[in-house]
Amino acid sequence: MSDITKGQVVQLKSGGPKMTVTEVGNYAGEYGMGPENGAKCVWFEKNKPEEKVFDVEVLTLA
């Protein structure tokens, strides 16, 4: 289980932009296409909002 929760600011362990966690949950779904322990993150790229689900194991608190 991860310590990452909704509202926290995170970053990929490999670097990149700071992102805000908007949701944490199981994203494996019916076809197993996402992480079971995932975090939906949002950030801005050139004033445009971006959103993606990451496995919490690749994230760290920023």
C-alpha positions in Angstrom: 0.0 0.0 0.0 1.2 3.5 -0.8 1.3 6.6 1.3 0.3 8.7 -1.8 -3.2 10.2 -1.3 -5.5 12.6 -3.2 -4.3 16.2 -3.1 -0.6 15.5 -2.6 2.0 16.9 -5.0 4.1 14.1 -6.5 6.8 13.6 -9.2 8.1 10.6 -11.1 11.0 9.0 -9.4 12.9 9.6 -12.7 12.1 13.3 -12.6 9.7 15.5 -14.6 7.0 18.0 -13.7 5.4 18.3 -10.3 1.9 16.8 -10.5 -1.2 16.9 -8.2 -2.9 13.6 -7.4 -6.7 13.8 -8.1 -7.6 10.2 -7.5 -6.1 7.0 -6.1 -7.5 3.6 -6.9 -7.5 0.4 -8.9 -7.3 1.2 -12.7 -6.8 -2.4 -13.9 -10.4 -2.6 -15.1 -12.0 -5.3 -17.0 -9.1 -5.7 -19.4 -6.2 -5.2 -17.0 -4.9 -2.2 -18.9 -3.9 0.0 -16.0 -2.2 -0.3 -12.6 -4.0 -2.0 -9.8 -2.6 0.6 -7.4 -2.7 3.8 -9.5 -2.8 7.5 -9.0 -4.5 9.9 -11.5 -2.3 12.9 -11.7 -2.7 16.4 -13.4 -0.1 18.9 -14.3 0.3 21.8 -16.8 2.3 21.7 -20.0 2.6 25.1 -21.6 -0.6 26.3 -19.8 -2.5 23.2 -21.0 -3.7 20.7 -18.4 -2.5 17.1 -18.8 -3.7 14.0 -17.0 -2.5 10.5 -16.7 -2.7 7.5 -14.4 0.6 6.2 -13.0 1.5 3.2 -10.8 2.1 4.6 -7.4 5.4 2.7 -7.2 7.0 5.1 -9.8 5.9 8.2 -7.9 7.5 10.1 -5.0 6.3 13.0 -2.9 7.6 16.3 -4.3 
